[in-house]
């Protein structure tokens, strides 16, 4: 499966043969790439200040407002923690199973994937 976010606020799931599988509408443009876990769950951000987690079939699992555009792509750390950066100057840890608790630790504005070591 190929996941493509768009300026029309849609996340498109495209089969490898090029046919459309499903679409999901966020509240604003999607600039981030999607992160897909081993079970097929999908996590991505939007310029509506939200991060979304979807089921493999495109149904919403959860979404949470982070307080700033979520332009950066989520990343997966070696310990399984997922991090999402946003324009609210936070790098928020989260799990696909449940919505993140927003941490108030400020970092520089994040428009790209936060680096991991």
Helices and strands as residue ranges (DSSP letters): E 2-5, E 10-14, E 20-25, E 35-36, E 42-45, E 50-54, E 60-65, E 75-76, E 82-85, E 91-94
